[in-house]
Every structure is written in C-alpha cells, then in structure tokens.
C-alpha cells in the first residue's frame, strides 16, 4: 500500500497529482477519492497515467498522474453537478474528458510551450501530447475555443495545434482568427490538423488555412514519432526564428544604452545604425548619418595614407580589425579612437554587415575637450543625457568634485554614492595580454603597410586561446605522432550517444601473505636492502614491485617520507602515514598494465630524486616538498587504465561529473582527499592548522592537475620564459650560483613544482634502458587494451596506431620523445642539472631508432630477446 498522493496546483491553474509510492503497480487513491471518477473540491483524479494511455504510449514520468479540471466546477468551487464529466472510451480504456479541460505535461526541458485545441481526446491528441512530453515541451490541452483563448493569453504558447478535421465541435478557422487577433500571437506558430484526403478527392488548397492565420498544415497521423518530428521541425525553424525576432528590441535597447559608440554598416559601407553614444562622440544626429556612405563623411588627415586600405583588406576577408584610428567630428575636430570592426557573416558565408565599436583614447587635448563638453553641457542638451556624465569608464571623463557637488539638495546617501561610483567607473582593469595588444595597435599606427600586416598576423595569433600549443607541421604526416597528440592532448571531442563506459573501482586488497610494516624499521630485510639504493636514479622499481607482491608504494613511501621529515611536518604518527599509504595503494588498480601503484611509486621516486637537487631544494619550502611527495603518491589513484578522451567519448560518469575537462586528474585529487579525511586513522592532515592545510591542499591539487597533457606546452613554455631565460641571463653576467627563482618568487615556485611532477610522471624514457623498455611495453599494452575496447563498443578509436596487430612500439616511442620529452627535459635539465638522465635519454632514443631503422616493431631485437 503506497502513501497518499499529494495534490499540486500551479500558479497557472494546472493541476498535478503525484503518488509518493514510486512502484510501477497501479496506485490506490482512497485517501483522495473512493472511485475512479469521484470528485474532490472540483478535481477529477485519474489514478494512473499509464492506465489512461495505450501501453505503447504510456511513457510519462513515473509517479506522475494526469489530472483534469472542469472549468465550470473551477468557477463554482463545488464538487456537485448533474452528472460530472462525460466518461468515454479510448481503445477500450476508461478516461475522463471535460467539456473544457486543461492539463500540462510533467517533463519540461526547454522553454517551448505548446497548446493543443481538441474538442475530444483521441489518438491524434494523444500523439501530440506524448510527442510534447518526449521533446521536453510544456503542453496544455483545451477543449473549447473560450478556454483555448484564455489559456493562450495566460501562457503565450509558441506552438498551437488546432483540430481542423471536423467542424461540428468548433470552427477551427474561427478559433485561429480569434487567437491571431491578440497581440501575443505575433510570434506564435499555429498548426492545423486536417483529415487525410481520400483517393477519389483532390487534395485541398492550403490558401484558406493561410488566410485564416495558420502557418502550417499537418495531415492526420497519430504516430507519436510523426507528431514529434513535426514539432521538432517547427521549433528548429519558425520558433527559433521568432525567438530571434523577439530579442531584436532587447538588443537595440542594449545598444542604445551602451557606453561605447557603435556603428553598423552594410557590406557596401552604408550606415544603417548608430547608437546614442556614437552621436555624442561624433557630434552628429542619427538622421544625418543613416543611409550615408562612410566615404561621404569627412576624414581626418592624421591617419597614415594607406590605413583605410589596410582596414578594408582585412575586413573583406572576414577578419576582425582592431587598432587606433583618427576620426573627424562634425565640428571638424580630430579625435583618436580605439576601433574594433567585426564582419557579420550571413547566409551563404557572405559578409552582410560590419559592426564597429569605438572608444575614445583619452590622451589628446581634443579627446579631453570632448569629455569636458559632455560633462559641462548639463541637462540642456537632448543628445547628452545625465547618465553619460558619470558612466564613462575612462579616468579623464570623471570630475569627482562636480559629481559629488551636483546633488547637494539630494539625500546624503545619494551624495555619498556619487564619489564611489566615480571611482569605480574610473578604474581600468586590463589583463597583461590586453596591454600587449594595445602596444602593438599603437605601433601599427605609423608603421609601413608590410609591418602593419605582419603585426596583424601577430595579433591574430595572440587572440587565439591555444597560445602554447604548437601546430604539428610536417610531423602531422606521421600517424604515431598525430595519434599521440590527439589521444593525450584532447578531451575526446567526438561523441557517440548511447554508449556509456562506467568503470567500476577495482579496489584490490593484497592477497599475499606479506605483512605490513608498522614503521620503517619493521621492513623485511630483502625489501630494506633494495630500499638502501632508493636515492639513486637507477633504482629498479620493478624489483621492488616483485619483492613486495605489487605493493611498492607503501614501502617506498615510508622510506621517502621519512627521509624528508613528512610526519614531523604534518605532526602525524608513522602509523597514520602507513595507514594512509595502504589506503591510497589499495585504490590503484593492479589490473592496469601501466597506471598502477608501481607507476605511482616510480613517480614518487623521481620526485624525491628531483627534490634532492641543489637548485630545486634552494627554490622550494618544506611545505612545497611535502606537497610534491603527496601529489606524486596520489596523482593517478583509481586510474581506470583509459585516457580522458576515451572516457569523454564513452560518456562516462566521471566525464559528465567533470564536464569533459581534466576528467581523470580532477578525479584523482578529489578521491585522494576523500579517502584521506573520511577516516581519522589515515588522516595525515588531522593535526595541522586550517591555513597550512588550505595551502598544502591547493599545492597538491595544482600539481596533480598539471599532469594533464592538454596544457603540456603551456606549462613548458611558461617554465622556459619565467625560469630558464632569466637564469641564463643571470649566469651570463656572473659565475656565481645566483638563483633568480628563489623563495621570494611564489609564482616561480608554482612553475617549478608543476614542471617537476610533469617530468617525474613521464620520466620513463630517461630511465636505464631495461627499465625504459619495460615501461614502454606496459604503456603500449594499456593503449592496445583501450583500442580493443573502443572497437568492441563502437566508440571512436582515439589512437588507431595502437592496434596490437600492427603497432610499431619503437615508432611510438620515437614520436613521444620527439614531441613531448626532449624539449621538456632540456628545460628541466637546464634548471636542475641532470646529466645522467639526459645520457639515458640519448641512449634510449638511439635504441628505438635502431629498431625502427631495422623495421622491427618489438621492444628489442630478436637477437636480444
């Protein structure tokens, strides 16, 4: 027995009844009525939406019950009546129809509203009802012309469907004309449902329907998909066009109140619109400008001779032009403006209009004079309203004293408000890139054409969002390189609906008999002997993996964290640290060929090695060191063995949760902190104060997110520009170990930490050859498994070259080293001084090149196996 249903009445008079019992069984409504048609305060309740529709159409939301309300009874507020609503039969199922009724679909995903005007409920009205529900439209049903008109005037529907099949109930054309006589119908699409023409009758003309006010005709078809297709076509056609038309008045209102001067011209430079700010700036009235060609207006002689040709050449190519331009006001004065001209592309790809946005450059006496004119002209000028005097964003447009003294008769609160408003509007907030662009614009002003065009190309590059991502060039022909770049540096922009990959956490708990150490002193001798060499770059992580039964992270973590005094810094016991390392390692997937706890231990080892380098050590605080070690430990926790692109293409839960952006990296950090703080036994942060925790947490998050490859080149280039180049310049002038990247430069500390964990994360090509080969085999196997699964699921294959039957592993390694590794480690070596790593990198590259030259696709030469 379910709970009693609840009645909900919306502001528009639409009524719902929802049973709190979410089961699929028919709902009992004894608490509301004692029979299927028993009235309750004028409400007639249908107890199951599925019961009111044939099985093929009972697709409404679970728990929703359609409710109809008699308008006669709504007016009286009484449940009494002669006989109640007429009970009719629809395909053998009982349902309740009122002489005038209104109902509304439960599901609404869009702002489109639909009104169905049908005198009786039949398969056609049902088809449109469920089509609206499927499309996510809000739908109302009216039974009489009067209730239809009342409902439309209340809700202003975008689409109206009128039953035109028979005239004995109401005159459909008269209903349409009555709706068209109202103002809201200007933006409404009205559809006539007409009967199918018989074979012996000629199809009727649509002209009478058009004259009555209908927009479209729909031949009777009760199929839900036919009704759905019709509604969707209307939405994507007429309705969206009407939305744009309705927005026009708002757009022009916004332009009229805009502080910047705006001018719109046709493709042949005839002025079609100027806003009041333009009138004020140029001294013209709108009527003097509209319809005139720009060439007919006076020009300033302060521009260089070829500037107009340069502008026209740029904008006729469909490109935006931005720069400094001198314009002549009606009074004859020349004023300097920042101008941005944007071409507007219409249908067919042709330029239809040009939109010019103009702002004064407040550096000349003429421009300052204009500001004084606007400020001092008072309220007598019709073209210079009061609001303009204190809303300019430029400092020279504000006279704080005059503003604050103008309203001496106003309340004191208003007087106090004026100076603060003046200060706000006088602020200029510019990003560094904006300043660079403005400098280049100024340099263009008096430059030759060739230089100006070259600077235009520079500006185009600077305005792109991917400033640090190189273009492939000739390497694009190499499928290994293009696949690696596509797979590692995108978030899977290709989508296939209907395929979802939701990985389950393979939380593997150790099944070996090896006991966990209580402290670092309790480590078994065989493991302790291996860990004696952990400070060496040539430390063999795979030997540790074998002897610890695939649990190297706990043992290496205890040793490294002890060496760096992490427990002392965090004020936690070694028992808490051990418990934390166990929890983190348990959430790595041992089934992954590459992204498992051995990889995490390898990255931790590399990070600790880098932290031991003098220049790195001298640039970071202990908090940075602790953050780096923790970030290395958790940076791939719960990795599913698939790339971000795969998860996005598969529509995984994580991709949806993190909006297809840095999906795995965001998950690693979030889960790491969740696992840490949920149990006090493993909460290594429980004893540090809030400020230290916030700083430490932010540093960890920043480092883990830096391992995401889509911003690889941004991080590397920032490191080169901010760290390497100043260091090289300092070294050229002195032989001393000066460090311009020290602890007084927190921005540089962030760049160093990002670069450090990035290098640690992909240091495999810089390991000794045997270790490098093993890692290459493991990552290739993981990519092979992903390609196999993509093919099985019918997903886009992100990296087609990683097909286990055809892939050349040497080629893939060469591409990875060429494109990602060489430049990054050159920059890191220049800072941290890592000769042994660079030698390994050179030797390993030579190994892969030898294999590739011999057309060998395996990890080693057959003779070496």
KAQUI-V198123 format. One line per field, one symbol per residue. psi: psi as a letter, one per 40 degrees, with the letter a starting at -180 (. if undefined). burial: + if it has 24 or more other ideal C-beta (glycine too) atoms within 12 Angstrom, else -. Layout:
# KAQUI-V198123
psi: ???
burial: ???
This chain:
# KAQUI-V198123
psi: hiiiiihhhideehhihhheheieihihfdedieidehihfehhhhehddeeiideegeiihehhhhihhddddddeieiideaihhihhfeihihhidhihihidhheiehhhhhghdihaddddddddddddefihhihididdddddddddegidhhhhhedieddihdddddddddeiddedfhhhhhhiihhideiihiiedddddeeidihhhhhehddddddddddddecdddddddddedddddddddeidihhhhiieffhhehiiddddddeeiiddedheiiddeiiiieeiidedddddddddeeeihhhahhhihideeihihihhhhhihhaieeihdihhhhhihhgeidddddddddddeeaedhdegiddddfeieideehgdddddedfdeiidddddddddddddeeihhhiddddddddddddddfiiddddddddddddddeidgdehiidbdedehddddddddddeifgehihiehhhhiihgghiheiehihidideehiddddddedeeeidehhdddddddefffddddddddddddefddddefiidddddddddddddeiheehddgaeddddddddddddddehddddeeiiddddddddddddeefhfheeiiddddddefidddddfffhfddddddddddddddeehddegeedeiiddddddddddddddddeehedfdddddddddddddddddddddeieigigefaeegddddddddddddddddfedeeiiddddddddddddddddddddddddefihhdgdefheeeihdddddddddddddddddddddddeggdddddddddddddddddddefheadiidde.
burial: -+--+-+-----+++++++-------+++--++--++-++-++++++++++++---++++--++++++++++++---------++----+--+-+++++++++++++--+-++++++++++++++++++++++++-+++++++++-++++++--+++++++++++---++-++-++-+++-+--+-++++++++--------------+--+++++++-+-+-+--++-+++-++--++--+------------++-+++++++++--+-++++++++++++++-+--+----+-----+--+---++-++--++---+++++++++++---+++++++++++-------+-++++++++++---+++-++-+++-------++---+++++++-++++---+--------------+--++--++----------++-++--++------++-++--+--+----------------++++++++++++++--------+-+------------++--+--+---+--++--+--+-+++++++-++++++++++++++++++-++-++-+-+-+++++++++++++++-++++++++++++++++++++++-+++++++-++++++++++++++++++++++++++++++-++--+-++++++++++++++-++-----++++--+----+-+++-++++++++++++++++++++++-+++-++-----------+++------++++++++++++++++++++++-+++++++++++++++++-++----++++++++++--++++++++++++++++++++++++++-+--++-++++++-++--++----+++------
